[in-house]
Amino acid sequence: MTAPLTGPHTPVRPIWLCRVDARPWPCGEAKLALLARYDGDRPGLLILLSRLSVEATDHLTQLDSGRQADLTDRFLTWARTPAD
């Protein structure tokens, strides 16, 4: 598998903000980079994002005194094709 998180727009863990623009990660630039990196491998992209979503949910839940975060839209919805 391709190294998933390279380039400047990577997350600062455990707060999951972009290290460049401080937006919630994946920011717009990170999304574009991931789409380009996984061009032709949408299932691979969704698997990666699912893993990262679980990790981010765990981190953000711990930081927010156990309040569960729903990161589905942030991590997965944008990466689905219209037919999904």
Contact map, one row per residue, 1 for C-alpha under 8 A:
111000000000000000000000000000000000000000000000000000000000000000000000000000000000
111100000000000000000000000000000000100000000000000000000000000000000000000000000000
111111000000000000000000000000000000000000000000000000000000000000000000000000000000
011111000000000000000000000000000100000000000001000000000000000000000000000000000000
001111100100000000000000000000000000000000000000000000000000000000000000000000000000
001111111100000000000000000000000000000000000000000000000000000000000000000000000000
000011111100000000000000000000000000000000000000000000000000000000000000000000000000
000001111100000000110000000000000000000000000000000000000000000000000000000000000000
000001111110000001111000011011000000000000000000000000000000000000000000000000000000
000011111111000001110000110001000000000000000000000000000000000000000000000000000000
000000001111101111100000110000000000000000000000000000000000000000000000000000000000
000000000111111111100000000000000000000000000000000000000000000000000000000000000000
000000000011111110000000000000000000000000000000000000010010000000000000000000000000
000000000001111100000000000000000000000000000000000000010011000000000000000000000000
000000000011111110000000000000000000000000000000000000010011001000000000000000000000
000000000011111111000001100000000000000000000000000000010001000000000000000000000000
000000000011101111100111110000000000000000000000000000000000000000000000000000000000
000000001111000111111111111000000000000000000000000000000000000000000000000000000000
000000011111000011111100000000000000000000000000000000000000000000000000000000000000
000000011100000001111100000000000000000000000000000000000000000000000000000000000000
000000001000000001111110000000000000000000000000000000000000000000000000000000000000
000000000000000011111111000000000000000000000000000000000000000000000000000000000000
000000000000000011001111111000000000000000000000000000000000000000000000000000000000
000000000000000111000111111000000000000000000000000000000000000000000000000000000000
000000000110000111000011111001000000000000000000000000000000000000000000010000000000
000000001110000011000011111111100000000000000000000000000000000000000000011000000000
000000001000000001000011111111100000000000000000000000000000000000000000000000000000
000000000000000000000000011111110000000000000000000000000000000000000000000000000000
000000001000000000000000011111111000000000000000000000000000000000000000000000000000
000000001100000000000000111111111100000000000000000000000000000000000000000000000000
000000000000000000000000011111111110000000000000000000000000000000000000000000000000
000000000000000000000000000111111111000000000000000000000000000000000000000000000000
000000000000000000000000000011111111100000000000000000000000000000000000000000000000
000100000000000000000000000001111111110000001000000000000000000000000000000000000000
000000000000000000000000000000111111111000001000000000000000000000000000000000100000
000000000000000000000000000000011111111000000000000000000000000000000000000000000000
010000000000000000000000000000001111111000000000000000000000000000000000000000000000
000000000000000000000000000000000111111111011000000000000000000000000000000000000000
000000000000000000000000000000000011111111000000000000000000000000000000000000000000
000000000000000000000000000000000000011111000000000000000000000000000000000000000000
000000000000000000000000000000000000011111111000000000000000000000000000000000000000
000000000000000000000000000000000000011111111100000000000000000000000000000000110000
000000000000000000000000000000000000000011111110000000000000000000000000000000000000
000000000000000000000000000000000000010011111111000000000000000000000000000000000000
000000000000000000000000000000000110010011111111100000000000000000000000000000100000
000000000000000000000000000000000000000001111111110000000000000000000000000100110000
000000000000000000000000000000000000000000111111111000000000000000000000000000000000
000100000000000000000000000000000000000000011111111100000000000000000000000000000000
000000000000000000000000000000000000000000001111111110000000000000000000001100000000
000000000000000000000000000000000000000000000111111111000000000000000000001100000000
000000000000000000000000000000000000000000000011111111100000000000000000000000000000
000000000000000000000000000000000000000000000001111111110000000000000000001000000000
000000000000000000000000000000000000000000000000111111111000000000000011001000000000
000000000000000000000000000000000000000000000000011111111100000000000000000000000000
000000000000000000000000000000000000000000000000001111111110000000000000000000000000
000000000000111100000000000000000000000000000000000111111111000000000000000000000000
000000000000000000000000000000000000000000000000000011111111100000011110000000000000
000000000000000000000000000000000000000000000000000001111111110000000000000000000000
000000000000111000000000000000000000000000000000000000111111111000000000000000000000
000000000000011100000000000000000000000000000000000000011111111100011000000000000000
000000000000000000000000000000000000000000000000000000001111111111111000000000000000
000000000000000000000000000000000000000000000000000000000111111111100000000000000000
000000000000001000000000000000000000000000000000000000000011111111000000000000000000
000000000000000000000000000000000000000000000000000000000001111111100000000000000000
000000000000000000000000000000000000000000000000000000000000111111100000000000000000
000000000000000000000000000000000000000000000000000000000000111111110000000000000000
000000000000000000000000000000000000000000000000000000000000110111111000000000000000
000000000000000000000000000000000000000000000000000000001001100001111100000000000000
000000000000000000000000000000000000000000000000000000001001100000111110000000000000
000000000000000000000000000000000000000000000000000000001000000000011111100000000000
000000000000000000000000000000000000000000000000000010001000000000001111111100000000
000000000000000000000000000000000000000000000000000010000000000000000111111110000000
000000000000000000000000000000000000000000000000000000000000000000000111111111000000
000000000000000000000000110000000000000000000000000000000000000000000011111111000000
000000000000000000000000010000000000000000000000110110000000000000000011111111100000
000000000000000000000000000000000000000000000100110000000000000000000011111111110000
000000000000000000000000000000000000000000000000000000000000000000000001111111110000
000000000000000000000000000000000000000000000000000000000000000000000000111111110000
000000000000000000000000000000000010000001001100000000000000000000000000001111111000
000000000000000000000000000000000000000001000100000000000000000000000000000111111111
000000000000000000000000000000000000000000000000000000000000000000000000000000111111
000000000000000000000000000000000000000000000000000000000000000000000000000000011111
000000000000000000000000000000000000000000000000000000000000000000000000000000011111
000000000000000000000000000000000000000000000000000000000000000000000000000000011111
